[in-house]
Amino acid sequence: FRRRRRKRHPRTSRRYFVQATEGATFGIVPYICPEGLGGVCAVVGAWGNIGAVCWGMMFKFGYLGKFDKGYEAMGYIIIASAALSFLMRIKGQSHLLGTLE
């Protein structure tokens, strides 16, 4: 039998980067507050679910039938949050603007 060579799906590489971003986000969680690691993990996980519900509601009620505008709004929100992320400081860790002691 001859095997057919499967074409790589174009979304496969995007999935890789999404998973890498999620891993990087959860990778900093232990550095936030080592003494209260369980609480910090709970808050991060809970807000992840809340964010998913908010995005779903935004598309269901705000951009019903206008998905291009919904994805555009989502892009602006993501760009704004990424631009402000350099202001995040973790005690004892270096960041773009120096070290917070």
C-alpha positions as CSV (number, residue, x, y, z in Angstrom):
1,F,0.0,0.0,0.0
2,R,1.1,3.4,-0.8
3,R,1.0,5.9,2.1
4,R,-0.3,9.4,1.3
5,R,1.8,12.1,2.7
6,R,-0.2,14.4,4.8
7,K,0.1,18.1,4.4
8,R,0.8,20.1,7.5
9,H,-2.1,22.1,8.5
10,P,-1.4,25.9,8.6
11,R,-2.8,26.2,12.1
12,T,-0.3,23.8,13.5
13,S,2.4,26.4,13.9
14,R,-0.1,28.8,15.5
15,R,-1.1,26.2,18.0
16,Y,2.6,25.8,18.9
17,F,3.0,29.5,19.6
18,V,-0.3,29.6,21.6
19,Q,0.9,26.8,23.8
20,A,4.3,28.4,24.2
21,T,2.7,31.7,25.3
22,E,0.5,29.9,27.8
23,G,3.5,28.1,29.2
24,A,5.4,31.3,29.6
25,T,2.5,32.9,31.3
26,F,2.1,30.1,33.9
27,G,5.9,29.8,34.1
28,I,6.2,33.1,36.0
29,V,3.5,32.1,38.6
30,P,5.9,30.6,41.1
31,Y,8.0,33.8,41.2
32,I,5.0,36.1,42.1
33,C,4.6,34.9,45.7
34,P,6.5,31.8,46.6
35,E,4.9,31.7,50.1
36,G,1.4,31.7,48.7
37,L,1.9,29.6,45.6
38,G,-1.4,27.8,45.8
39,G,-3.4,31.0,46.1
40,V,-1.6,32.6,43.2
41,C,-2.2,29.6,41.0
42,A,-5.8,29.6,41.9
43,V,-6.2,33.3,41.0
44,V,-4.3,32.8,37.7
45,G,-6.4,29.8,36.7
46,A,-9.7,31.5,37.7
47,W,-9.0,34.7,35.7
48,G,-8.1,32.5,32.7
49,N,-11.6,31.0,32.8
50,I,-13.2,34.4,33.4
51,G,-11.3,35.8,30.4
52,A,-12.6,32.9,28.2
53,V,-16.2,33.6,29.3
54,C,-15.7,37.4,28.6
55,W,-14.4,36.7,25.1
56,G,-17.3,34.3,24.4
57,M,-19.8,36.9,25.6
58,M,-18.2,39.6,23.5
59,F,-18.6,37.5,20.4
60,K,-22.1,36.3,21.3
61,F,-23.6,39.7,22.1
62,G,-21.3,42.4,20.8
63,Y,-20.1,41.1,17.5
64,L,-22.8,38.6,16.4
65,G,-22.3,38.2,12.7
66,K,-19.4,40.6,12.6
67,F,-16.6,38.3,13.5
68,D,-14.0,40.4,11.6
69,K,-14.7,43.4,13.9
70,G,-14.7,41.1,17.0
71,Y,-11.2,39.7,16.1
72,E,-10.0,43.3,15.4
73,A,-11.2,44.4,18.9
74,M,-9.6,41.3,20.4
75,G,-6.3,42.2,18.6
76,Y,-6.3,45.7,20.0
77,I,-6.9,44.5,23.5
78,I,-4.1,42.0,23.2
79,I,-1.7,44.5,21.8
80,A,-2.5,47.0,24.6
81,S,-2.0,44.4,27.3
82,A,1.3,43.3,25.7
83,A,2.5,46.9,25.5
84,L,1.8,47.4,29.2
85,S,3.3,44.1,30.3
86,F,6.8,45.5,30.5
87,L,5.6,47.5,33.6
88,M,5.1,44.3,35.5
89,R,7.6,43.9,38.3
90,I,8.4,40.8,40.3
91,K,10.3,41.4,43.6
92,G,13.8,40.0,43.3
93,Q,13.7,39.5,39.6
94,S,15.1,41.7,36.9
95,H,13.0,43.3,34.2
96,L,13.3,45.8,31.4
97,L,13.6,48.8,33.6
98,G,16.0,47.4,36.2
99,T,15.7,45.3,39.3
100,L,13.2,45.7,42.1
101,E,14.7,45.0,45.5
